[in-house]
Amino acid sequence: MTPGDVAALLAQGQREEALAAAAREVNENPQDAGWRVVLGAVLVEMQQLAEGEKVLLDALRMAPDSPEALFNLSVALRRQGRTEEQVEALARIHPTWPGAGRVHADLSQAGLMLLMSGRHEAAVRAYRALLALQPGARPALYNMALALFAGLYRRRVTGQGCWIDSSQVETGTYLNGTSILDFSANGRGWFRYRDCDRGRPVASH
């Protein structure tokens, strides 16, 4: 039995068989962190989130930098609504991991959700982690302004400030709801035909 065999069982909808196979391998190889990651991933896929989280944390005690363990842990945390902890797990994944694209996407989504729910400091941590993985990414740099304005607005309305270092989120989603809805509902794309301002100094992009 290999991890690929377990993944194949999951893909075929044979979840109980995949769970039994992964659990058997963990029992037979108690010092193998990789099999604990597989078992944890199967449990998360089966929505046994608390048990999956426990197994994945065990794997991380054995292999603290395992990107697979960290990513699957982040999925378990997200599904439990623990977005801030999800961000912490994703931030620990090394940028050279082959699945880094999924990490970027999840950090972007987490940052957007945190920002829109008013948890600006937590959103900043997501943006900062994303910037560490994708230095200079335009959405990150642009959304710094959104985070700053959100913090200033919060201070004006509530009298309470925010600690903001840096941020990133998929800004297009935040600003282009109408275009996204039109594409989702009608399949019509949106194209930019000219600069929004004729003056190049203020419409440099």
C-alpha positions as CSV (number, residue, x, y, z in Angstrom):
1,M,0.0,0.0,0.0
2,T,1.3,3.5,-0.9
3,P,-0.1,7.0,-0.3
4,G,-1.1,7.0,-4.0
5,D,-3.2,3.9,-3.5
6,V,-5.0,5.6,-0.6
7,A,-5.6,8.7,-2.8
8,A,-7.0,6.4,-5.5
9,L,-9.5,4.8,-3.0
10,L,-10.6,8.3,-2.0
11,A,-11.0,9.3,-5.7
12,Q,-13.2,6.3,-6.3
13,G,-15.4,7.2,-3.3
14,Q,-14.2,4.3,-1.2
15,R,-13.6,6.4,1.9
16,E,-14.0,3.8,4.5
17,E,-11.5,1.6,2.7
18,A,-9.0,4.5,2.4
19,L,-9.4,5.2,6.1
20,A,-8.8,1.6,7.1
21,A,-5.7,1.4,4.8
22,A,-4.2,4.6,6.2
23,A,-4.9,3.6,9.8
24,R,-3.3,0.2,9.2
25,E,-0.2,1.8,7.8
26,V,0.1,4.2,10.8
27,N,-0.2,1.3,13.2
28,E,2.5,-0.6,11.3
29,N,4.8,2.4,10.8
30,P,4.3,4.5,14.0
31,Q,7.4,6.6,13.4
32,D,6.5,7.5,9.9
33,A,5.1,11.1,9.8
34,G,4.1,10.7,6.2
35,W,1.5,8.1,6.9
36,R,0.1,10.2,9.7
37,V,-0.3,13.0,7.1
38,V,-2.2,10.6,4.8
39,L,-4.5,9.5,7.7
40,G,-5.1,13.1,8.7
41,A,-5.9,14.0,5.1
42,V,-8.4,11.2,4.8
43,L,-10.1,12.1,8.1
44,V,-10.4,15.7,6.9
45,E,-11.9,14.6,3.6
46,M,-14.4,12.6,5.6
47,Q,-15.3,15.7,7.6
48,Q,-13.9,14.1,10.8
49,L,-12.2,17.4,11.4
50,A,-11.2,17.3,15.0
51,E,-9.7,13.8,14.7
52,G,-8.0,14.8,11.5
53,E,-6.5,17.9,13.2
54,K,-5.2,15.8,16.1
55,V,-3.5,13.3,13.7
56,L,-2.0,16.1,11.7
57,L,-0.6,17.8,14.8
58,D,1.0,14.5,15.7
59,A,2.6,14.4,12.3
60,L,3.9,18.0,12.8
61,R,5.5,17.1,16.1
62,M,7.4,14.4,14.2
63,A,8.1,16.6,11.1
64,P,7.6,20.3,12.0
65,D,8.2,21.6,8.5
66,S,6.1,19.1,6.6
67,P,4.2,21.2,4.0
68,E,1.6,18.5,3.4
69,A,0.8,18.3,7.1
70,L,0.6,22.1,7.4
71,F,-1.6,22.4,4.3
72,N,-4.0,19.6,5.4
73,L,-4.1,21.1,8.9
74,S,-5.1,24.5,7.3
75,V,-8.0,22.8,5.5
76,A,-9.2,21.3,8.7
77,L,-9.0,24.6,10.5
78,R,-10.8,26.5,7.6
79,R,-13.6,24.0,7.6
80,Q,-14.0,24.6,11.4
81,G,-14.2,28.3,10.8
82,R,-10.9,29.0,12.5
83,T,-9.5,31.2,9.8
84,E,-6.8,33.0,11.8
85,E,-5.3,29.6,12.8
86,Q,-5.6,28.5,9.2
87,V,-3.5,31.5,8.2
88,E,-0.8,30.7,10.8
89,A,-0.5,27.2,9.4
90,L,-0.3,28.4,5.7
91,A,2.3,31.0,6.7
92,R,4.6,28.2,7.8
93,I,4.7,26.4,4.4
94,H,7.9,26.9,2.5
95,P,7.4,28.9,-0.8
96,T,9.2,26.2,-2.9
97,W,6.6,23.5,-2.1
98,P,5.0,22.3,-5.4
99,G,1.6,23.0,-4.0
100,A,2.4,26.7,-3.2
101,G,-0.2,27.9,-5.7
102,R,-3.0,26.5,-3.5
103,V,-1.4,28.2,-0.5
104,H,-1.5,31.5,-2.3
105,A,-5.1,31.0,-3.2
106,D,-6.1,30.1,0.3
107,L,-4.3,33.0,1.9
108,S,-6.0,35.3,-0.6
109,Q,-9.4,34.0,0.3
110,A,-8.7,34.0,4.0
111,G,-7.4,37.6,3.8
112,L,-10.5,38.7,2.0
113,M,-12.9,37.0,4.4
114,L,-11.1,38.5,7.4
115,L,-10.9,42.0,5.9
116,M,-14.6,42.0,4.9
117,S,-15.6,40.7,8.4
118,G,-13.8,43.6,10.0
119,R,-10.9,41.6,11.5
120,H,-8.3,43.9,10.0
121,E,-5.3,42.9,12.1
122,A,-5.9,39.2,11.3
123,A,-6.3,40.1,7.6
124,V,-3.0,41.8,7.7
125,R,-1.3,38.7,8.9
126,A,-2.8,36.8,5.9
127,Y,-1.6,39.5,3.5
128,R,1.8,39.6,5.0
129,A,2.2,35.9,4.7
130,L,1.2,36.1,1.1
131,L,3.7,38.8,0.4
132,A,6.4,36.6,1.9
133,L,5.5,33.9,-0.6
134,Q,4.9,36.3,-3.5
135,P,7.0,39.4,-3.0
136,G,5.9,42.4,-5.1
137,A,2.6,40.8,-6.1
138,R,0.4,43.6,-7.4
139,P,-2.8,42.6,-5.5
140,A,-0.8,42.6,-2.3
141,L,0.6,46.1,-2.9
142,Y,-2.7,47.5,-4.1
143,N,-4.6,46.0,-1.2
144,M,-2.3,47.6,1.3
145,A,-4.3,50.8,0.6
146,L,-7.6,49.0,1.2
147,A,-6.3,47.7,4.6
148,L,-5.1,51.2,5.5
149,F,-8.4,52.8,4.6
150,A,-10.3,50.1,6.4
151,G,-8.3,50.8,9.5
152,L,-8.8,54.6,9.2
153,Y,-12.5,54.2,8.7
154,R,-12.7,51.9,11.7
155,R,-10.9,54.5,13.8
156,R,-13.3,57.2,12.6
157,V,-16.4,55.2,13.4
158,T,-15.4,53.4,16.6
159,G,-12.5,55.4,17.9
160,Q,-10.4,52.2,17.9
161,G,-7.3,51.9,15.7
162,C,-5.6,48.9,14.1
163,W,-2.1,47.7,13.9
164,I,-1.4,47.3,10.2
165,D,1.9,46.2,8.7
166,S,1.2,45.0,5.2
167,S,-1.5,43.3,3.2
168,Q,-2.6,41.3,0.2
169,V,-5.9,39.9,-1.1
170,E,-7.3,39.2,-4.5
171,T,-8.4,42.8,-5.0
172,G,-10.2,42.2,-8.2
173,T,-12.8,40.1,-6.3
174,Y,-13.2,42.9,-3.8
175,L,-13.8,45.6,-6.4
176,N,-15.4,43.9,-9.4
177,G,-18.5,42.2,-8.1
178,T,-20.7,43.2,-11.0
179,S,-18.3,41.9,-13.6
180,I,-17.7,38.7,-11.8
181,L,-21.5,38.2,-11.4
182,D,-22.1,38.9,-15.1
183,F,-19.4,36.3,-16.1
184,S,-20.7,33.7,-13.6
185,A,-24.4,34.1,-14.7
186,N,-24.0,34.9,-18.4
187,G,-20.5,33.9,-19.4
188,R,-19.7,37.5,-20.6
189,G,-16.2,38.6,-19.9
190,W,-15.1,42.1,-19.1
191,F,-12.2,43.8,-21.0
192,R,-10.5,47.1,-20.4
193,Y,-10.2,49.0,-23.6
194,R,-8.4,52.1,-22.5
195,D,-7.0,53.9,-19.5
196,C,-9.6,55.0,-17.0
197,D,-7.9,58.5,-17.1
198,R,-6.2,60.0,-20.1
199,G,-3.3,61.4,-18.0
200,R,-0.5,58.8,-18.0
201,P,1.0,60.0,-14.8
202,V,-2.2,59.2,-12.9
203,A,-3.1,56.1,-14.9
204,S,0.2,54.5,-15.2
205,H,-1.1,50.9,-15.2
